[in-house]
Amino acid sequence: MYENTVVSNSTALIFLAKINKLNLLRDIFGKIIIPEEVYFEVAVKGCGRPGSEEIRLAIKDWIIVKKVRNKELKKLLSLILDEGEAACIALALEIKADYVILDDLMARKIASSLELNIIGTIGIILLAKKLKLIDNPKSIILSLRRAGFWLSENLLKKVLELAEDG
């Protein structure tokens, strides 16, 4: 397990919960921090949707909800990104997070320009394989895809090759 400060957006939480792999985040990072906006998206607005109950239980255990203090930065980022992504990046900068979990390309570009270390849902799966937490990343990646996680055919092919190479 890595002892890092990690801030997550909703996508990884939702999709890992949908395929019963939310525990990978806990197993890799111990605790995850989410902004209130992400909490609202996954636990309130998403109540009753697949994976929402698993996320709500994790919030009582190993997911920590924090408020973004820098409202101006969040507001500025919200001009380009959705509210959860904007809050996630603002919070990661505020608390000097070691990693921020983002999947949206624009959010990743902005986070990268702000010198944040980024990992996405697929990166988490590949890291779990590297740490020997899972044996078959290919089946997990395909499960994510069946659950609605979007990957271009080109990227899917590359990721599946990486999953096999280890």
N, C-alpha and C positions, 0 to 999 in steps of 0.2 A: 504494500500500500504506500502511496505517495503522501507525504505530509505537506500538502500545498493548500493555498487558498484558491478556491475554484468558484467562479461565478457561472451560473448556467442560464441560458435562455430556455424557452419552453419546448422547442422541437425535440431535443434529445430526451428530455423527461417524458414527453408524451409518447414518442415512438418506442423507446425502450420499455416503458410501462405496458404499451399495447402488446408487445411480444414477450412479456414476462421476464425482461432482462434489466429492469431498473436497478436491481441490486449490483450490477456491474459498476455503476457510479460510486456506490458506497464501498464496494470491494477495492476499487482502484484509489479513490480519493479520501475515503473516510466520511467526510462531510462536504456538502455542496451548499453554496449560498445562492439564493435567488432574490431578486428585487421584488417588492410588493406587487408590481405590475405583472410579473410572471406568475406569482402566487394567484393573483386574481384570474389570470387567463386559464391556468390549469386546474385550480381547485374550486373556483367559484363559477366562472363562466363555463368551464368545462365539466362541471358536476354532472355525473351520470354518463359521461362519454367513456369509451373504452380507455382504461388506464388511469382514470381520474381517482378512483378509490385507492389504488396503490400509491399514487403520488401524495394524496391526503394523509395516508398513514406514514409515509416517509417524512412528511413535513413535521409530524409529531415526534419523529425519531432522529433522523440524520440530515434532513434538509432544513437549513436555517433561512428564515425570511428577514430581509433587511430593507430599510427605507433609504432611498437615494436622497442625499442631502443637497447635491448640486443640481437644483431644479433648472437653472439656466442651461447647463450643459445638456441635460436630458431634453429640454425643450428644443434646443438647437439640433440635436441628433434626431429628434422626432420629425423634423422637417423632411428628412430623407428616409428614415427607418420607421418601422412600427414601434409602438410604445414599449413593448417588452424588450425588443432589441436595443432601443435607445437607453432604457433604464439599465439593462445588463451591462452595456459598455460604460455608462457613467459610473455605475457601482464598482465595476472592476477597476476603473481608474482611481476612484476614491479610496478603496481599501488596498490598492496596490496588489491586486490578485496575481497569482502566479500563472493562472490560466483562465480563459473565458471560453465557454462552450457555446459555439455559434455554428449554424449551418447555412444561413442565408448569405449568398455571395456578396451582396453590397455591405451587409453588416460585417462580414469577415474583412473586406477591403478597408473599411473605415477603422475597425479595431486594429488591423495591421498597421495602418498609417499612424495610429496612436501608440504604436510599439507594444501592443498587448500580445501575449502568447495565446494562440488560438488552437483549439482542437474541436473537431466536429463529431457527430454521432458515429460516422464510419471510423474516424481516428480512434474513438473510444473502443470500438470493436477490435481494431487491429492492435491497440495497446493491451487489451485484455488477453489477446492471443499471446503477445510477447511476454506477458506476465504469467502465462500458463493458467489463466483463470477460465479459459474456454478452450475446447478442442477443435471446434468446427466453425470458424468465423464465416465461412461461405454460407452455411445454412442460416446463420443469424442475419447476414446481409440480405439474403433472399427473403427471409421472413419480414425484415423491415420494408423491403420493396413491396411485398404483398400487402402489408399494412398501410401502404400509401406513401411511404417515404420516397421522395423523388430523387432519382439519379439518371443522368443521361445514359444512353446505351454505351457510349464511349467510356464514360467514367465508371460505369458498372463493370465493364470488361477489365479495366485497369485495376479496380479495387479487388475484383475476384482473383486476379493474378497475384496481387500483393497478399491476399488472404491465404493463398496456397503456398507462396514462397516463405512467408513468415520471417 
